[in-house]
């Protein structure tokens, strides 16, 4: 959060000076290094006996069918979330926000990101995959960023931050419960391949649609997120999925 806040201060002080703004963002980035050193000194290199054991399973066997369906959901919901650079472009081009306000929007979204990750993680531990049903809804609400009023942009930006918080935390956590006998490193490699390619394809497609027709962009996002919800629905209890997230019973 500190980086975009510093960038906002610089752009308010020197309008259009992105060179200085990016240098300001580098300050908290550089502070990450001593923070990591302190954390390593405090925690050491110790790992649990379970984590030290080699992973079991056959990486050549691939992921079980339920996990592959989950990867389809991951790809769809990731592809249907507008990337922030596109949101920032619209905010300035519309124009809805001043240049110095765009990093403030990003900082607010990151604050919501952190809170949403905590909320979704706790709900996932207790309720399982059902919490991920919020992702398609939040991604659709995030389309408000393409409205013509500042308040719509802020509401949509908050929804976008919440969606990112769930994507960056709970979306990954479910892989461990659904991977079956697939070794964890292989399972997470497949997850990030699907997730990364979906972000790339979705970002490129939504950028092209924005230049062509905002209405088409909205229609595509709603359609993709509806498809994601239907895929997830098949994984939920009573729909052919597991009775829970697939891991051990929550405490």
Residue pairs with C-beta under 8 A, 6 or more apart in sequence:
1 107
1 110
1 111
2 27
2 28
3 24
3 25
3 27
3 28
3 29
4 25
4 103
4 104
4 106
4 107
4 110
5 103
5 104
5 107
6 21
6 24
6 25
6 27
6 28
7 21
7 22
7 24
7 25
7 103
8 100
8 101
8 102
8 103
8 104
8 107
9 24
9 100
10 17
10 20
10 21
10 24
11 17
11 18
11 21
11 99
11 100
11 103
12 100
14 20
15 99
15 100
16 99
21 103
55 183
55 184
55 185
56 181
56 183
57 180
57 181
57 182
57 183
57 186
58 181
58 182
58 183
59 182
59 183
59 186
61 181
61 182
62 68
62 182
63 71
63 178
63 179
63 180
63 182
63 187
63 190
64 178
64 179
64 180
64 181
64 182
66 178
66 180
66 235
66 241
66 242
66 246
67 175
67 178
67 179
67 180
67 182
67 187
69 231
69 234
69 235
70 174
70 175
70 178
70 235
71 190
71 191
71 194
72 231
73 132
73 228
73 231
73 232
73 235
74 171
74 191
74 194
74 195
74 198
75 194
75 195
75 197
75 198
76 198
76 224
76 225
76 227
76 228
76 231
77 135
77 136
77 139
77 167
77 171
77 224
77 225
77 228
78 167
78 195
78 198
78 199
78 202
79 198
79 199
79 201
79 202
79 205
79 224
80 136
80 139
80 202
80 220
80 221
80 224
80 225
80 228
81 139
81 142
81 160
81 163
81 164
81 167
81 202
81 221
82 142
82 143
82 145
82 146
82 160
82 206
82 217
82 221
83 199
83 202
83 203
83 206
83 207
84 106
84 109
84 160
86 203
86 206
86 207
86 210
87 105
87 145
87 146
87 153
87 156
87 157
87 160
88 102
88 105
88 106
89 210
90 96
90 145
90 146
90 210
91 97
91 101
91 102
91 105
91 145
91 153
92 99
92 102
94 148
96 147
96 148
96 149
96 150
96 153
97 105
97 150
97 153
105 153
105 154
105 157
106 157
108 154
108 157
108 158
108 161
109 157
109 158
109 160
109 161
109 164
110 161
111 161
112 158
112 161
112 162
112 165
113 161
113 162
113 164
113 165
113 168
114 165
115 162
115 165
116 161
116 162
116 163
116 164
116 165
116 166
117 165
117 166
117 168
117 169
117 170
120 131
120 132
120 134
120 165
120 166
120 169
120 170
121 169
121 170
121 173
123 131
124 131
124 132
124 170
124 173
124 174
124 245
125 250
126 250
128 237
128 242
128 244
128 245
128 246
129 174
129 232
129 235
129 236
129 241
129 242
129 244
129 245
130 236
130 237
131 166
131 170
132 166
132 170
132 171
132 174
132 232
133 229
133 232
133 233
133 236
134 162
134 166
135 163
135 166
135 167
135 171
135 225
135 228
136 225
136 226
136 228
136 229
136 232
137 225
138 159
138 160
138 162
138 163
138 166
139 159
139 160
139 163
139 221
139 225
140 221
140 222
140 225
141 155
141 156
141 159
142 156
142 157
142 159
142 160
142 163
143 156
143 217
143 218
143 221
143 222
144 152
144 153
144 155
144 156
144 159
145 152
145 153
145 156
145 157
145 160
146 156
146 210
146 214
146 217
146 218
147 153
147 156
171 195
172 188
172 191
174 245
174 246
175 187
175 188
175 191
176 184
176 187
176 247
177 245
177 246
177 247
178 245
178 246
179 187
182 190
202 224
205 220
206 217
206 220
206 221
209 216
209 217
209 220
210 217
233 239
234 240
234 241
235 241
235 242
237 243
237 244
244 250
